[in-house]
Each structure stands twice: as C-alpha cells, then as structure tokens.
Amino acid sequence: MSVFRLPRRNKRLAVASVTLAVALACAVPALRLVSTASHASAQRDDDKPVILIRDGDKIVVPPQSALRERLAVQAVGTRDLPHSLPLPAAVEADPARTFNILPPVTGRVVELKVRLGDRVVKGQPLAVIDSGDLAQAFSDDDKARDVLHRADNTLKRVRALREAGAGALKDLEQAESDFAQAQAEYARTETRLRGIGADMQTHGRRLVLTAPNTGSVTALSTAQGAYVNDLTASLMTVANLDAVWVTANVPESNLAQIAKDQPVDVTFQAFHGQTFHGTVSFVSDVLDPDTRRAKVRISFANADGKLKPNMFATATFSVPQQRSVFVPNSALLMNNDSTVVWVETAPWIFVKRAVQPGFGEDDGARITAGLAAGDRIVVKGGVLLND
C-alpha cells in the first residue's frame, strides 16, 4: 500500500505524513510489525517491543507500542457548510438605462459632437444630420397648412351662402368633407415632424440629435461625413452607468442552486483584493440552446463609475448544502484510486474503510459515503498504519 495522491488541498498533508513515518522509523528502530500467527514465536526470539499487530484486515496497536503516542483518534462530526460556486462574469449596462440613438431620417452626418466614452447630459446635442427627407417633411407640412387654410375659408363662404338661402346643400357637404380631409392631412404632417424631432421654428434641412438621458456614450458606429440610409441601425448608444449589471452564465446543472436575492461575492480583474457584495436580481427562464446555460444578473450601484461595461469578473455564489459528515484533511489517505480512513472499531483496533469525499474546504472535506457521525477515526498519524 502506498501513500495516496491527494487532491490539491491534501498534497501537503500527505507529504507531512510520510515525513512523520520516516521520523518514527528512525526514532524507534527496535520496534517490529508482526502478524498474529508469528506473534508468540517472535516474543520468544526477541524481546524488542511490537509496534503493531496485523490480524486479518485489522490493525492492533498493543499497549507497549510507541505508535500510541503518534496516533490521534477522534469522533466524526458534522458541519453545515456552504459551497462556493465561482463562475466567470462580465459587467453590462442596465438595458432599462440604455438608449440606442436611431436616425429618424436619412441624410449625411455633418457634425459629430461626441466621442466614444464621453459623458453627456439629457438634451445635449450628439450629432447633426443634413436631410433632404426633413426638408420634404417641412414642405409637406407647409402645403397641408395652406390646403387647410383654403378649405376653412371655402367652408365659411359656403355656409354663409347657405344661411342666406343662395347655396346648394351638396356644396356645403363637399366643403365640409374637404375641410375634414385637410385637417387630417395637416395633423399627419405635424405628427411626422414631431416624430422626427424637428425644430418647428427653423424649418431647415438640419436635424439635431440630442441625448435622451444623462449617461455615457458606450458605443459609436458613425462618423462625421457618413451617410445615413438605414433607419434601423443605431448611430450610437448612451447608457446611464449609475447602476450596472454583472452577468454570469450558469450551467444547467447548477440552476437549481441559484435563486433571486441570493448573496453573491464578485471580484474584478481590475480591482485585485477587493470584493463587491451583491444579490441576484434576475435569473433567466430561457437557456442558451448551444451552451445550455442561463443568464443570471447581479445589480450594483455604480455612482462613482468604477464598474465599466465589458469588465471581466468572477461571481461566487454561496450555495447552501445539507448538514453532512465532515473530517479533517489529515484523516484522508489514498489507497490506489480510492480515498480511505482508518476507523477504530474497538480501543486501539483499526480497520481501513473507503470513503467518498464531497466538496473540500480549507480544513477538511465533507464525506458523502462511508462514514457516519460518531464513528471514531484516526486524524493524525494514519499513514503510519499503512504497509
């Protein structure tokens, strides 16, 4: 039997145990290991004390053995341990505070008043577009206003004639119909101009795009002199970063352990040694069909602007676990491909038992199978009982 290969958390403990075994071998060179079959004859042939006795699968440490001073035995306890689930994450702007600036008309960008990353306030000019469509919209509005004015005058004149008994009824009805149509057309052209955001006082070709909210220019996809012909393509994005999201993609197998308002610790590559504490604000109901992961978001106040979109982070979720058997790292040994402990079945009588470790902590590991609370195990010097 050889000293096992422990997981990373136990490698140093294994090395220390081997060192202890070597030290013991040097300290008590006269001690001997015997089996029960040869015990009697060994005592007759040699008066040296016996270090331990092997009886089948049992190891007996006799009263005179120096091993008794080297071994420590204690009862197995339980512990309610939270498990940490670290996942890669990134900073995102809150979509509710993010505005894509779309061009309401085609035209040429004759002035670009901001750069990527600039801070802007609500109403601040962002860009100026020279647009033939805007000029046409103003022209249509002027024509509609003139038609409405003429239709109004005609209706008034026909009504006056009708009241004087000189006009025909059909002329009045036609005048009323023409007036209603002129009203509708004028309302349409006015609505069109308001939708564009045109300055109703200037009647010019140039349209000034302004910031819809205070924030930062987080994306810029146009340049001065560029021609705009796709009204669905964003020219730039303005995001208010006073509050941001940290988004992690949680594997399907871990989703049951994540819930809204769950505490999360987040660290950032940009802020070494600093931990930000937050809670889960959103768990997506939809999984990505390719990665089988769901988006989980944590909200953070960001009035100082430290957290910036696309920063890399690590989100560590505290996942509650049931109370389970817990043993110190020093009790765990490796036997080929399995993990074992030495269990005391009677005073100073030990048997080797395979166990199934669960999540490890700094000072030990949970055991999911092989031990029960109250079992007495060797927690120090167990490697000395190996072959």
N, C-alpha and C positions, 0 to 999 in steps of 0.2 A: 504494500500500500504506500502511495506517495503523497507528499503534501500537495494539496489541490491547487488548481489555478482559480483563484477567486475573481469575482468581478472587481472592477477598478477600486470600489470602496474598501475591499478587503485585502488587496495585494500586500499592503504594508504590514497588515496584521499577520499574514501568512509568513512573511519573512521574519518577523519578530518571533513567531512561534518556533520556527526552525532554529533560530539563534538560541532560543531558550533550551531547546532539546539538546543542542550541541554543548551548551554550557553545563547542562545537567550531566551529560555523559562524561564530561571532563571532571565534574565535581565529585561524582560517585562512581569511580571506575570499578569498584569491587562489587557493585550490585549486579544481580542477574535476573533474566527473564526465563521462567520455566513453565512447562505445562503441568497439568495435574498428574499425568502419567509418570513423569520423571521427578516429581517434587520430593518424594521420600528418599530416593537414592541420591538426589542432589544434596539434600541436607546432610546425609552421611558422608559424602565425599568431600564436602566443602562447607565450612562454617560461615561463608560470606552471606550477608542478608539478601533475600529475594526482593527485587524491585517490583514485580507484578507476576501474577499467575494467570495463564490463559486456560479457561475452562469452556471449550466449545466456542460459542460466539460471545462468551462473557469474558470480561477482564476483571480480575480481582486484585485489589491493591492491599496487600497484607499490612498489619499494624506496624511492622518494623520498616516498611518501605519509605525511602526518602521522598517518593512521589507525593505522599500525602501533604507534604509542605509545599509542593509545586502546583497542586491542583486546587481549583476553586469551583465549588458547586453551588448553584442557587436555583430556586424555583422559577419556572417560566411565568412571566406576567403578560398582561395585555395592555394595549395602548390604542387610543383613538387618534390616529394620525391622518392629517390632511395630506393629500398627494398633490404635488405641484405639476401642472401640465403646461410647459412652455411651448409657445408657437410663434413663428415669425409673423410680423405685422408691419403695417405702414400707416403713416399719417395721411388723412384725407380731409378735404374741406367738407363742411356740413352742406349737403345738397340743398337744404332749405335756406341756406345763406349764400348760395352760389347763383350767379346770373350770367347767362350766355348773351352776349351782345350780338344780335342778328341785324343785318341790314334791312330796313323796311322798303328800300327802293334800290334799283340798280344804279350804277354810276361809278365815278372814279374818286378814290380817296385822295383828296387834295391837301389835307392836313391830318397828321397823326400826332396827337398831343400827349401821349403817354408811352412809357416803355414797360417791358415785362418786369414785374416786381414792384412797380410804383404803387404808392398808397394814394387812394383817391377818396373824395368825399361825395356824398349824394348830390347830384346836379352838376358835378364838374364835367366840362367838355372832354370827350375822349377822342373824337375824330370828326372830320368834316368831309361830307360826300357831295360832290357836284353831280347832280342828277337831272337828266332830261325827263325822267318819269315824274319827278317832283314838279318841274316846270309845267308838264302836261296836266298834272293834277290841279295845279293852281288855275290853269287856263280853263279846264272843265268846270271848276267851281265858279269862275267869273261868268262863264256862259250860262250856267244854271241859274245864277243870281239874276242875270239880265232877263232870261226867259221867265223867271218867276215874277219879276217886276212888271213885264209886259202883260203876263197873264192876269196879274192882280188888277192892273189898270183896265184891261178888257172886261173883266168880270164886273168891276164897279160901273163901267159905262153901260153894259147890257142890263144890269139891274136897274139903273136909273131909267133907261128907256122902258123897261118892262113895267116899272112903277108908274110911268107916265102913260102907259097903255099903248105904246108905239112899238114895242119889241115883241118878237115871237118867243114862245116858250122853249122851242128847241134851241134857239140861240143862247138862252140863259143856261140851259142844261149843258151845252157844249162848252161855254165859258167856264162853268163850274168844274167840268171834267178836266179842261186844260189847266186850270189853276191847281187842282189836286195833283196832277202829274208833275207840274213844275215844282210844287212843294216837295214831292218825293225825290225828284232828281237832285234838287238843291241839298236836301238832307243827306243824300248819298255822298255827294262830293265833299260836303263838310265832314262827314264821318271818315271818309277816306283820308283827308288831310290830318284830322286828329289822330287817326291810327298811325300815320306816318310819323307823327310827332313834329309836324311842320310848324314853323313860326308864322302864325296867321297875320302878323303885322308886316312882314318883309315881302312876301310873295316872290321870293327869289328862287334860284336853282340850287342853292346850297342848304344842306341839311346837317345840323349839328347833333351828333350822338352824345348823350350825357350819361353819367353813371347813375344807375337806378338805386344804388345803395353805397354806403361807406364800406371800403374794403381795400383789397389789393388786386392788382392785375396778375392773375395766376396763369393766364395763357394768352398768347398773342399770335394770331395767324394771318395778319395782313401787314401791309407796309405802305408808306406814302407813295402815291402814284399808281397803286394797284387798282385794277378794275374789278368791281364787284358785280357779278351777274347771277350768283346763286343765293337766293334769299333764305335758304335753309342752312347755310354754312356760317358758323359763328366767326365773327371777326376777332373777338377777344372774350375773356372770362374775368369777371370781377367777383371775388369771394370775400365775404366777411370772415376773418380768421379769429375773431374774439372767442369762438368756440370751435373745436375741431373734433374729428373722429379718429380713433386708432382702430383700424380694421384688421382682423385676423381671420384666416380661413381655417375653420375647424373640421377635422376629418369626421366622416360619417360615424365612425366607431366611437367617437368621444362626444357626440352631440347630446346624448342623454345626460351628460355630466355638466352641461352648460345651461344656465338659466338667466333670465333678466334680473338685474340688481345684484348679481353675483360679484364678489370682490375680485379685482384683477390688479396685479402689480405689473407696471410697464417700464422697461428700460430702453434707452435710446443709444445708438452708437455715438451720437453727438454729445451725450452727457454721461460720461463714464462715472460710475459710482453713485449716480443719482437715480432714485426710484420714484416713479409717479404712481399714485394710488387712485384707482377709479373703480367704476362698476359697469357691468354690462348693461347697455341701453337698448340693444337691438340684437335679436337672433333671427336670421333669415329663415323663412319657411321653405325656401327653394334651394336645392343643391345644384352645384355646377355639374352638368352631365359628364364632363370629361374628368374632372378631378375628384368628384364625389365629396366635395367639401361645401360647407355653408359659411356665409359671411357672418361674423359676429363683430359688433361695433361697441367701442367704449368711448364715452363722451368726456372731453376735458375742456375746462375753461382755459383760455389762451390769450388773456388780455395783454400780456407782455409780448406776445408774438414769438415766443421761444420755439414752439412746435410749428414746423413748416410742412406743407404738403409734400408727400413722397419721401419723407424721412423714414429710414428703416428703424424698426423697433422689435422688441421681444415682449409678447404679452404672456404673463404667467398666471394661469387660472388656478385658484385654490379649489381642488376637487375633494369634497367630503368622502370619507371612506368609513366603513363599518369598523367597530372595535375589533381588533384581531390580536393574535398571539405575536409577541414581539421578543426577539432575542438580540443580545449584543453581537457585534461583528466577531468578537473573539471566540464565540461558541461555534461558528460555522467553519467546517472543514470540507475539502474537496476529496472525493473518492472516485477516481476516474472521471466520468462525466456527470456525476451526481453530487449533491451537497448533503453532508451528513453532520450529525451532532452525536456526542456521547451522552447517553441517558443513564442516570443512576437508578437501577431497579431495586436495589437494597443498599444499605450503607457500604460504600466503597466497592460496590459491584456495578460494572458499567457494561452497556451494550451499545453498539453502533446503530443509529437509525437514520434512514434517508428522510430528508425534509424537502418541501417545496417553498423556496423563498418568494416573497412578493416584492412590492416596492421597497427599495432601500432608503434609509435615512442616514444622516451623518454618524450616528452612534449605534446603528443596528439595522435590522430588517424585520419586516413582518413575515410570518410563516403562514402560508395558506393551507398546508397539509403536512401531517407527520408529527405534530406536537399539539398538546392541549395545555391550557392554563393549569399550573400546578405541577406539571412534570418537572423533575429535577434534572438539570443538565450541567455538564462541565462548561464553565465560561472562561476558564483560564487553564492553560496547560494541556488542553485536549490533544494537541499534536503529539504529546509525549506518550499517549496511549496507542498511537499508530505503530505498525510494524517498523 
